[in-house]
Amino acid sequence: MSSLKFAIDAPAGLARVALLLGAVVSLAAHAETNPYHIGASQTFTRESNVFKVPDQENPKSDVISGTSIFGGVDQSIGRQRVYANASLQNNSYNRLSRLDFVGYDVMAGFDWATVGRLSGTLSFSRHEGQGDFSRPDASALTSGKFVETTEQIAALVNYELLTNLAVNGGVERRKVESSNQSLASSDVTSDIARIGLRYRLGGSVSVGTGFRFTKDKRPESASSTGRSGTRRDLDLTTDWAPTALTSVNARVSVGNGNNSQSVSGSSSTVTGSLGANYSPTGRLSFRGSFSRDTGTETTFLNAANAASVGLGGVNVDTNRVTESVNLGVTYLLTSKINLTANYSRADGSYETVSGSSSDNTINRYALGAQYEVARNLSMGCAVQRESRSGSSLTVRSYSANSANCSVRYTLK
């Protein structure tokens, strides 16, 4: 995930993704097996409240048509592994045509290992799509397009000191950018460096500790001067995987520093997360997570889980600190029918550039079903209910419903 020019037009987006898809096919052509896939999909979505405004302001509804092409490759080469996925989406609004956009997703990585005890990962991902109108600062948008980009690039290295003890470290850059200049005060670039130790207690349990340094920078805008800040965290982590289908992970972080999302100066806080996956049977699986973290951390947690926490897109978190809960269940009704249910809640405090804070809570409920018509063909539908309660004129309450149906064809 890293830095490219943000606002692209359709030809530029087509060129970029076409180049990546071409590289994917080229890599696959030289592979001994068939590690690639290409395909296309069509989605129709109805939004009851496109701009996420209060009910008394006559919310505007619309139907959005999304046409996508996608491709990917996953190839092992000796001890190394190369993988990449890319998609290009053309999105057209039936009535609100000014919001039409061409979006894309790119993800690529390289896992490497030496004959000895040294290994690592290089990864890149970038998402560009419709902006998140649930952001408090998006309520003032009345004209123009609103496209957001989230981007991340990371390099991680692991060295086994002993059989059960390893030292690891890495660097990472994250970006959130908006095409609408009135929201530029919430854009952020974060540089992260980390180093730590990992110890396997035995069996499926491992623990770790590490130091993490984060530097955030926000650009100048019409409404604010550029702000930057630093944060230092001591992370304590643990992972437990009692079975191949069940896992638990936890993190507690104690940190302090100048929070770039706050105009109030230095801050000290405890953050962390807890996640679990549990499959009591081959048909039924549960997943759950809780986190308390800064808005930028929560944004990239949303980006990582975008496929499973809603109807698509990335929910950009502009809160200073957010407590979030995500729960989900998947049930395999038959060998071809898959049912899902998800619930998420985010409680945070949004801080304006002037320093005033407003509490807000967003709840999302989603139900979905997918049917594999054939080996390469699938169809699915989903519905979602979303609502926010706010405490001020800055953060206003709203409710919204959405539903979509899609068909996807994949050639492997």
C-alpha positions as CSV (number, residue, x, y, z in Angstrom):
1,M,0.0,0.0,0.0
2,S,2.0,3.6,-1.1
3,S,1.9,7.0,-2.8
4,L,0.7,7.7,-6.3
5,K,-1.1,10.7,-7.7
6,F,-4.5,10.6,-6.0
7,A,-7.2,11.9,-8.3
8,I,-7.1,9.9,-11.5
9,D,-9.3,10.1,-14.5
10,A,-10.7,7.0,-16.3
11,P,-8.0,6.6,-19.0
12,A,-5.2,6.8,-16.4
13,G,-7.0,4.3,-14.1
14,L,-7.6,1.9,-17.1
15,A,-3.9,2.2,-18.1
16,R,-2.6,1.4,-14.6
17,V,-4.8,-1.5,-13.9
18,A,-4.4,-2.8,-17.5
19,L,-0.6,-2.8,-17.0
20,L,-0.9,-4.8,-13.8
21,L,-3.3,-7.2,-15.3
22,G,-0.9,-7.6,-18.2
23,A,1.9,-8.4,-15.8
24,V,-0.3,-10.9,-14.0
25,V,-1.1,-12.8,-17.2
26,S,2.6,-12.6,-18.2
27,L,3.7,-14.1,-14.9
28,A,1.0,-16.8,-15.2
29,A,2.1,-17.7,-18.7
30,H,5.5,-18.7,-17.4
31,A,4.2,-20.7,-14.5
32,E,4.3,-24.5,-14.5
33,T,0.8,-24.7,-13.1
34,N,-2.2,-22.3,-13.5
35,P,-1.8,-19.8,-10.6
36,Y,-3.7,-17.0,-12.2
37,H,-7.4,-15.9,-12.5
38,I,-9.2,-13.2,-14.5
39,G,-12.8,-12.3,-14.6
40,A,-15.6,-9.7,-14.6
41,S,-18.5,-8.8,-12.3
42,Q,-21.6,-6.7,-12.4
43,T,-23.2,-5.2,-9.3
44,F,-26.4,-3.1,-8.8
45,T,-26.7,-1.2,-5.5
46,R,-29.6,0.9,-4.1
47,E,-28.7,3.5,-1.5
48,S,-31.6,5.1,0.4
49,N,-29.4,8.0,1.8
50,V,-26.4,8.6,-0.5
51,F,-25.1,11.6,1.4
52,K,-25.8,10.3,4.9
53,V,-27.9,13.3,6.0
54,P,-30.6,13.5,8.8
55,D,-34.0,12.1,7.9
56,Q,-35.6,15.5,8.1
57,E,-33.4,16.8,5.2
58,N,-35.0,14.6,2.6
59,P,-32.2,12.1,1.9
60,K,-31.5,11.4,-1.7
61,S,-31.6,7.8,-2.9
62,D,-30.1,6.3,-6.0
63,V,-29.2,3.1,-7.9
64,I,-25.6,2.6,-8.7
65,S,-24.3,0.3,-11.4
66,G,-20.8,-1.1,-10.9
67,T,-19.0,-3.0,-13.7
68,S,-15.6,-4.6,-12.8
69,I,-12.8,-6.5,-14.4
70,F,-10.2,-8.2,-12.2
71,G,-7.3,-10.5,-12.3
72,G,-4.7,-12.0,-10.0
73,V,-1.7,-14.4,-9.7
74,D,-0.3,-16.4,-6.8
75,Q,3.0,-18.2,-7.6
76,S,5.6,-19.9,-5.5
77,I,9.2,-19.9,-6.9
78,G,11.3,-22.1,-4.7
79,R,11.4,-20.5,-1.2
80,Q,9.8,-17.3,-2.6
81,R,6.2,-16.4,-3.3
82,V,4.8,-13.7,-5.6
83,Y,1.2,-12.6,-5.6
84,A,-0.9,-9.8,-7.0
85,N,-4.6,-8.9,-7.4
86,A,-6.1,-5.9,-9.2
87,S,-9.6,-4.8,-10.2
88,L,-11.0,-1.8,-12.1
89,Q,-14.6,-0.7,-11.4
90,N,-16.7,1.7,-13.5
91,N,-19.5,3.1,-11.2
92,S,-22.5,5.0,-12.6
93,Y,-25.2,6.7,-10.6
94,N,-28.7,6.7,-12.2
95,R,-29.6,10.2,-11.0
96,L,-26.6,11.7,-9.2
97,S,-24.3,11.5,-12.2
98,R,-21.8,14.0,-10.8
99,L,-20.7,11.2,-8.4
100,D,-19.8,8.8,-11.3
101,F,-16.3,7.5,-10.9
102,V,-13.8,4.9,-12.0
103,G,-12.3,3.2,-9.0
104,Y,-9.7,0.5,-8.6
105,D,-8.0,-1.9,-6.1
106,V,-4.5,-3.1,-6.3
107,M,-2.7,-5.5,-4.0
108,A,0.7,-7.1,-4.5
109,G,3.3,-8.8,-2.4
110,F,6.6,-10.7,-2.3
111,D,7.3,-13.3,0.5
112,W,11.0,-14.2,0.6
113,A,13.2,-16.5,2.6
114,T,16.9,-17.5,2.7
115,V,18.4,-20.9,3.2
116,G,19.1,-19.8,6.8
117,R,16.8,-18.2,9.3
118,L,16.0,-14.9,7.6
119,S,12.7,-14.2,5.9
120,G,10.5,-11.2,5.1
121,T,7.6,-9.7,3.2
122,L,7.2,-6.7,0.9
123,S,3.5,-5.6,0.3
124,F,1.6,-2.9,-1.4
125,S,-2.1,-2.1,-1.6
126,R,-4.1,0.8,-2.8
127,H,-7.9,1.4,-2.9
128,E,-9.6,4.3,-4.7
129,G,-13.4,4.6,-4.7
130,Q,-16.4,6.6,-3.6
131,G,-15.7,8.7,-0.6
132,D,-17.2,7.8,2.8
133,F,-20.1,10.2,3.4
134,S,-20.5,8.9,7.0
135,R,-17.5,11.0,7.9
136,P,-18.6,13.9,10.0
137,D,-16.7,16.4,7.9
138,A,-18.3,15.1,4.7
139,S,-21.7,16.6,5.7
140,A,-20.9,19.9,4.1
141,L,-20.2,18.5,0.7
142,T,-22.7,20.0,-1.8
143,S,-21.0,19.8,-5.2
144,G,-18.2,18.1,-7.1
145,K,-16.9,14.6,-6.9
146,F,-15.8,12.9,-3.6
147,V,-13.3,10.1,-4.2
148,E,-11.0,8.7,-1.5
149,T,-7.8,6.8,-1.6
150,T,-6.3,4.6,1.1
151,E,-2.8,3.3,0.4
152,Q,-0.2,1.2,2.3
153,I,3.3,-0.1,1.6
154,A,5.2,-2.2,4.1
155,A,8.5,-4.1,4.4
156,L,8.8,-6.6,7.2
157,V,11.8,-8.8,8.2
158,N,12.0,-11.8,10.6
159,Y,15.2,-13.5,11.9
160,E,15.1,-16.6,14.0
161,L,17.6,-16.2,16.8
162,L,16.8,-19.6,18.3
163,T,14.3,-22.4,17.5
164,N,11.4,-20.6,19.4
165,L,12.7,-17.0,19.5
166,A,12.8,-14.5,16.7
167,V,13.5,-10.8,16.2
168,N,11.4,-8.9,13.8
169,G,11.1,-5.4,12.4
170,G,9.8,-3.3,9.6
171,V,8.8,0.0,8.1
172,E,5.4,1.1,6.8
173,R,3.8,4.1,5.0
174,R,0.1,4.7,5.0
175,K,-1.9,7.4,3.3
176,V,-5.5,8.7,3.3
177,E,-6.4,11.3,0.6
178,S,-9.6,12.9,-0.6
179,S,-10.2,14.4,-4.0
180,N,-12.4,17.1,-2.4
181,Q,-10.2,20.0,-1.1
182,S,-12.8,20.9,1.6
183,L,-11.9,17.6,3.3
184,A,-8.1,18.0,3.0
185,S,-7.7,18.7,6.7
186,S,-8.5,15.0,7.4
187,D,-5.9,13.7,4.9
188,V,-2.9,12.0,6.6
189,T,0.4,10.4,5.8
190,S,1.7,8.0,8.4
191,D,5.3,6.6,8.6
192,I,5.7,3.7,11.0
193,A,8.8,1.9,12.2
194,R,8.8,-1.1,14.5
195,I,11.1,-3.7,16.1
196,G,10.3,-6.5,18.5
197,L,10.8,-10.1,19.7
198,R,8.5,-13.1,19.2
199,Y,8.7,-16.2,21.4
200,R,6.8,-19.5,20.7
201,L,5.8,-20.9,24.1
202,G,5.1,-24.3,22.6
203,G,2.4,-25.8,20.5
204,S,0.1,-23.1,19.1
205,V,0.8,-20.3,21.5
206,S,3.2,-17.4,20.9
207,V,3.8,-14.1,22.6
208,G,5.6,-10.9,21.5
209,T,6.8,-7.5,22.6
210,G,7.9,-4.6,20.5
211,F,8.4,-0.9,20.1
212,R,6.5,1.1,17.5
213,F,7.2,4.7,16.4
214,T,4.6,6.6,14.3
215,K,4.8,10.0,12.7
216,D,1.7,11.5,11.2
217,K,1.6,14.5,8.9
218,R,-1.5,16.4,7.7
219,P,-1.3,18.8,4.8
220,E,-2.3,22.5,4.8
221,S,-5.8,23.2,3.6
222,A,-8.2,26.1,3.3
223,S,-9.5,25.4,6.8
224,S,-6.4,24.5,8.7
225,T,-2.6,24.7,8.7
226,G,-0.6,21.5,8.3
227,R,-0.2,19.5,11.4
228,S,2.2,16.7,12.4
229,G,2.7,14.6,15.4
230,T,4.6,11.6,16.7
231,R,3.6,8.7,18.9
232,R,5.6,5.9,20.7
233,D,4.0,2.6,21.6
234,L,5.1,-0.4,23.5
235,D,3.1,-3.4,22.1
236,L,2.4,-6.7,23.9
237,T,0.9,-9.4,21.7
238,T,-0.2,-13.0,21.8
239,D,-1.5,-15.5,19.3
240,W,-3.2,-18.8,19.9
241,A,-4.3,-21.3,17.2
242,P,-5.6,-24.4,18.9
243,T,-7.0,-25.8,15.5
244,A,-6.6,-25.0,11.9
245,L,-10.0,-23.3,11.9
246,T,-9.9,-21.6,15.3
247,S,-7.6,-18.7,16.4
248,V,-7.3,-15.9,19.0
249,N,-5.0,-12.9,18.9
250,A,-4.6,-9.9,21.2
251,R,-2.6,-6.7,21.5
252,V,-2.2,-4.2,24.3
253,S,-0.3,-1.0,23.6
254,V,0.9,1.7,26.0
255,G,1.8,4.9,24.3
256,N,2.3,8.6,24.5
257,G,3.2,11.5,22.3
258,N,1.8,14.4,20.3
259,N,-1.3,13.1,18.6
260,S,-1.6,14.6,15.1
261,Q,-5.4,14.2,15.3
262,S,-5.6,16.6,18.3
263,V,-4.9,20.3,18.7
264,S,-4.6,19.8,22.4
265,G,-1.0,18.7,22.4
266,S,0.6,15.6,24.0
267,S,-1.5,12.6,25.0
268,S,-1.0,9.3,26.7
269,T,-3.4,6.4,26.2
270,V,-3.8,2.6,26.2
271,T,-4.9,1.1,23.0
272,G,-5.3,-2.5,21.8
273,S,-7.3,-5.2,20.1
274,L,-8.7,-8.6,20.5
275,G,-9.8,-10.9,17.7
276,A,-11.0,-14.5,17.4
277,N,-12.2,-17.0,14.8
278,Y,-14.1,-20.1,15.8
279,S,-15.5,-22.9,13.7
280,P,-17.4,-25.5,15.7
281,T,-18.4,-27.4,12.6
282,G,-17.3,-27.5,9.0
283,R,-20.4,-25.5,8.0
284,L,-20.5,-22.9,10.7
285,S,-17.9,-20.3,11.6
286,F,-17.9,-17.2,13.9
287,R,-15.5,-14.2,13.9
288,G,-15.3,-11.3,16.3
289,S,-13.0,-8.4,17.1
290,F,-12.7,-5.5,19.4
291,S,-10.3,-2.6,19.1
292,R,-9.6,0.7,20.8
293,D,-7.2,2.8,18.6
294,T,-6.6,6.0,16.8
295,G,-8.6,6.9,13.8
296,T,-5.8,6.2,11.3
297,E,-5.3,2.7,12.8
298,T,-9.0,2.0,12.6
299,T,-9.2,3.2,9.0
300,F,-6.6,0.7,7.9
301,L,-8.3,-2.0,10.0
302,N,-11.4,-1.2,8.0
303,A,-9.4,-1.3,4.7
304,A,-8.1,-4.8,5.6
305,N,-11.6,-6.0,6.4
306,A,-13.6,-4.1,3.7
307,A,-14.7,-7.3,2.1
308,S,-16.4,-8.6,5.2
309,V,-17.8,-5.6,7.1
310,G,-20.3,-4.2,4.7
311,L,-21.3,-3.7,1.0
312,G,-17.8,-2.6,-0.1
313,G,-15.6,0.5,0.2
314,V,-13.4,1.7,3.1
315,N,-14.9,3.5,6.1
316,V,-12.4,6.3,6.8
317,D,-12.3,7.1,10.5
318,T,-11.7,10.7,11.4
319,N,-12.1,10.2,15.2
320,R,-9.2,10.9,17.5
321,V,-9.8,7.6,19.3
322,T,-12.4,4.9,18.3
323,E,-13.7,1.9,20.1
324,S,-15.0,-0.6,17.6
325,V,-16.7,-4.0,17.7
326,N,-17.1,-6.3,14.7
327,L,-19.1,-9.6,14.8
328,G,-19.8,-12.0,12.0
329,V,-21.1,-15.5,11.3
330,T,-21.0,-17.6,8.2
331,Y,-23.1,-20.7,7.5
332,L,-22.7,-23.1,4.6
333,L,-26.3,-24.0,3.9
334,T,-25.4,-26.3,1.1
335,S,-22.2,-27.0,-0.8
336,K,-23.1,-24.1,-3.1
337,I,-25.1,-21.6,-0.8
338,N,-23.2,-19.5,1.7
339,L,-25.1,-17.2,4.2
340,T,-23.4,-14.4,6.2
341,A,-24.4,-11.9,8.9
342,N,-22.3,-9.1,10.2
343,Y,-22.6,-6.4,12.9
344,S,-20.3,-3.5,13.6
345,R,-20.3,-0.6,16.1
346,A,-17.9,2.3,16.3
347,D,-17.8,4.8,19.2
348,G,-15.6,7.8,18.8
349,S,-14.9,11.4,19.4
350,Y,-14.6,13.6,16.4
351,E,-12.4,16.7,16.8
352,T,-12.7,19.6,14.5
353,V,-9.7,21.7,13.3
354,S,-10.7,24.3,15.9
355,G,-10.4,21.8,18.7
356,S,-14.0,21.1,19.7
357,S,-15.0,17.5,20.1
358,S,-18.2,15.6,19.4
359,D,-19.1,12.1,20.4
360,N,-20.6,9.8,17.7
361,T,-21.7,6.2,17.4
362,I,-22.2,4.3,14.1
363,N,-24.0,0.9,14.0
364,R,-24.1,-1.3,10.9
365,Y,-26.0,-4.5,10.3
366,A,-25.6,-6.6,7.2
367,L,-27.0,-9.9,5.8
368,G,-25.8,-11.6,2.7
369,A,-26.1,-14.8,0.6
370,Q,-24.0,-16.2,-2.2
371,Y,-24.8,-19.0,-4.6
372,E,-22.2,-20.8,-6.7
373,V,-24.0,-21.5,-9.9
374,A,-21.0,-23.2,-11.4
375,R,-17.3,-23.6,-10.7
376,N,-16.6,-20.2,-12.3
377,L,-19.9,-18.4,-11.8
378,S,-21.4,-17.0,-8.6
379,M,-24.3,-14.8,-7.7
380,G,-25.0,-12.9,-4.4
381,C,-27.2,-10.4,-2.7
382,A,-26.7,-8.4,0.5
383,V,-28.6,-5.8,2.6
384,Q,-27.3,-3.3,5.2
385,R,-28.7,-1.0,7.8
386,E,-26.6,1.9,9.0
387,S,-27.3,4.6,11.6
388,R,-25.4,7.2,13.5
389,S,-26.2,9.1,16.6
390,G,-24.4,12.4,17.1
391,S,-24.1,14.9,19.9
392,S,-23.7,18.2,18.1
393,L,-24.3,20.1,14.9
394,T,-20.9,18.9,13.7
395,V,-21.8,15.3,14.0
396,R,-25.4,14.8,12.9
397,S,-27.6,11.7,13.3
398,Y,-28.7,9.8,10.2
399,S,-30.0,6.4,9.0
400,A,-29.5,4.6,5.7
401,N,-30.4,1.4,4.1
402,S,-28.7,-0.3,1.1
403,A,-29.0,-3.4,-0.9
404,N,-27.1,-4.9,-3.7
405,C,-27.0,-7.9,-6.0
406,S,-24.1,-9.1,-8.1
407,V,-22.9,-11.7,-10.6
408,R,-19.3,-12.7,-10.9
409,Y,-17.5,-14.8,-13.5
410,T,-13.9,-16.1,-13.0
411,L,-11.7,-17.8,-15.5
412,K,-8.9,-19.9,-13.8
